[in-house]
Amino acid sequence: MAGQPSQRIHSPSREVSLLIHVCLISFFYSFDFLLKNPTEISQAYGWHFQFLTIIALSLATITFIVGFLADLFLWHNAFVVKNWLAVGSAPLEVLISILYWGISAIDRDLVVVPSMQLDLFVDMGFHLFPAMLLLIDVLLLSPPWAFTFLLAALIPAGIATGYWVWLEHCFSVNQNYPYPLFNVIETKGRIGVFVGSAVMMTVSTLGIKWVYGKINGVNMVKEAEKKKV
C-alpha cells in the first residue's frame, strides 16, 4: 500500500501504522495505574503532573491519539499535527529514559520515593515503552524532520524552563519536590540538572534526526530541509 499522507514514500502500510498507534493502550494503562494506586503525591498540589515523566507521558498520549485518528480517517491535518507533536514528545521521552535508568543504576532512591516502588513491567510502561514507541513512529512512520539547530535547542530550553517554573510553584505549595534528588541538592545543583537536561534533549533531537537519515537515506532529509516541510 502507498504511504500515508505527510509520511515518507516508503513508509509501512496504513495497517502497520494503526497497529503501532493502538499501542497507546500502554499509556492509558499507566494512567490507570496511577488512579488505582494513590500515594501522597496523588493528594499533593499538582498531582502526578509534578513529575516530568507524567507530563511527557501526557504529551506522548496526545501524539499517539492524533496519530491513531489520522490512521483511522486518513486525516491529513492530523498527520501534520502528530508529526510536529512528535518533535517535542520523542526527544523528551528519550531524555526521560536516559535520565531515569541512568540515575536508577547509581541510586534508585534519588528518582523514586519509597511509596512509589514499581514492578519492572509497570516501570517500563512509564520510563521505557513511550520512548520506544515514539522512536518507531518517528523513524518509520513519519516524514523527515526539517528544522534548524536553533529550533532543536529552543524546544528543549522552553520545556526545561517551563517545567522548572511549574516545579518551583508546586514546591511553594507542597514544600517538597517530587523527585528525591531535588530535595538533597541546592538551587545551583537543580539549575545544573535543568541546563544539562536541556542540552541532552537537544542532543537527543539531533541524534534522532541523524538516525532517521541513516535509516531512510540522508538525501531524503536534505531534500526535506530544502523544502522546509
Phi, psi and omega in degrees: 000152181289157178296155180285162178304141177067017174245167179294157188302318186261025179293158181299172183293167178302322182296319179296315179299317180296320180298318179294316183289336175295339179296355175296351172304326177299322179293318178298321179299321180296317178293322178298322178299318179297319182291326183271351181230071182294147176227185178296333177294326180298330182269348184279163177296133180094352180049211180284354176288000169292335180274132175299329178304316183284326175297315179294321178297323177296316179295320178297320179296315178297318179302315183284329176297315179297319178296320178297316179295323178296318178295317187292318186249003184049049183269107186301315182298327178293323176299316181297315180297315179302316182296322179286324175298323181294335178299327178267317187288321183295307178298327179294317179292323176297316178301313181299317179299316180296312182295313185297306183289329178292311179292322179299326179294333179274306180201103184299330182293350178280339184239348182232123176289151184308326184280358183238033174293129188245149170295156186302315182296316178296318179301315179293330177297329178272322194241005179220309183303317179302317180296316181297314182293320179292324178294320176300316181297314183290315187282331185244338188240012186227158175286164180295147176284133179234091178208164183275169176300325181300314179294322179297334179268327183291321181298309177299321179296319179295318179295316181297316180294314180298318180291322179299314179299315180296317181296317180292326176296316178296321179296324180297336179265314186273340184059032179198141178269146180293326178267122180307328180306318184289343178277346183250355176245156182277179182304317179299322179294320179294321177299318179299321179296316182292318178296314179299322179294320178297320178294317180296322179291324176298315178297320178298318180299312180292326178294318178297318179297321179293315179297321177303316179297322180292322182282317189255352181109123182298325182299325180296319180293316180297320178296321179294321179296323179293321181278344182057046179272000000 
